[in-house]
Amino acid sequence: MTSMLTIAIGALAGSLLRILLQRGLGTAARPRTEWVAESVLALVLGVITGGILAAGSGPSSSPVAMGVAAGVTTYAGTAFALSWMRQETIERAPVVPAVHLLVSLAFSLAGAGAAAAVWLS
C-alpha cells in the first residue's frame, strides 16, 4: 500500500511540476524557451532520481525510488500531453509531442546517469 501511495504522489508531483512550469512561463513564451526550461527541469529531476537510486540500499528505499521515477516519467508524459493539445496542424500532431516526450526523458536519464556515476565512483 505504501509503495502505491508513493508512486501516486510522485506521479502527481511530476504532473504538477510540468503544469506549474507552463503557467509560470505564460502563453507568451516561445516554444524554444519552453523546451529549454523543460529540459533543465527534467535534468534536475533526473539528477534527484539518480541520487536517490544510487544512495538507496535495499528494499526500504524502493518505494521512494519508484515514486521519484514515477514523477519523472509523469513529468515527461504531461509534456507530451500538453504539446499534443497545442498542435495547430493535425498532420504533424504525433511528431512534435513525441519529440517533446523523448527530449524530456533523455534529459532525465542523462541527469540520473550523471548523478549515479558521481555517487558510485
N, C-alpha and C positions, 0 to 999 in steps of 0.2 A: 504494500500500500504506500509506503514512504517513497519507494522508487517511482511509482506512477505519479505521485503528487509532485515530486521534484522535477520530473520530466515535464509535467504540465506547467509548472511555474516557470521553468526555463524557456519553454516554447512561448508562453505568454509574454515573458520579458523580451525575448528576441523580436517578436512581432511588434511589441510596443516601442522598442528602440527604433525600429525602422519607420514606424508611423510618426514618432516624435521627430525624427530626422527630417522627414518630408515636411512636416508642419513648420519646423524651425527654419528650413531653407526657403519656405514660401513658394508660391506659384511663379514668382519672377525668376527663380533660379534656372539657369540654363542646364540642359542635360549633362554637359561635361562637368560642371560644378557639382551637380548632384552625384554623378558617378564617382568623382574623386572623393567627396565626403563619405559616400557609402563604402568605398574601398578602404579608406582609412579606418572607419569604424569596424569594418569586417576584419581588418588586420589586427586591430586592438582586441576584438573578441576572440580571434584565433590565438593571440598570444596568451590571453587569460585561459583559454581552453587548454593549450599546450602546457602551461604551467601547472594547472590542476591535474591534468593527466600524468605528467611526469613526476609531480610531487606525491601523488597518491600511491598508497601501497595497500593492496588487498581489497577485499570486498567492501570494506567500510567506506571507502571513497568512491565506490562505484556509482551510487545514486547521484552524488554531486557531479561527477564527471559526465554521467548521462544527461543530467539536467542542463549542464553548460553546453554540451554538444547539441542538445535539442534546441537550445536558444540560438546557437549559431546557424543551424540548418533552417530554423523557422525565420530567422532574420533574412536569410537568402531567399527563402520561399516567398516571404512578404514582398521583397524587392521584385521578384518575378511577377507576383500578382498585381502589384501597383503599376509596374511597367506595362503589363498586358492591358490593364484598364485604360491607360492613357494613349494607346495606339490610335493614330489618326488614319493610317491606311491599313485596311484589313488584310490586304495581300501579304504584307510583311509582318503581320501580327505575331507569329511564333518566333521569328528570328531575334528581334531586339530583346524581348523578355528572356529568351533562353540565354543569350549572351550576358544579360544582366545577372541571371542566376549563376552562370559559370564564373563570371568575374568575382562576384561576392564569395562564392565557395572557394575559388582559387586563392583569394587574399586571406580568407580564414585559414585555409590549410597551410599557406605559407607562414602565417603567424604562429600557428600551432607547431609546425615543424621547427621553426626557428627557436621558439621557447623550449621545446622538448630537447633540442640539440644542445642548447646552452645549459639547461638544467642537468642533463645526463652526462655532460662532458666534464 
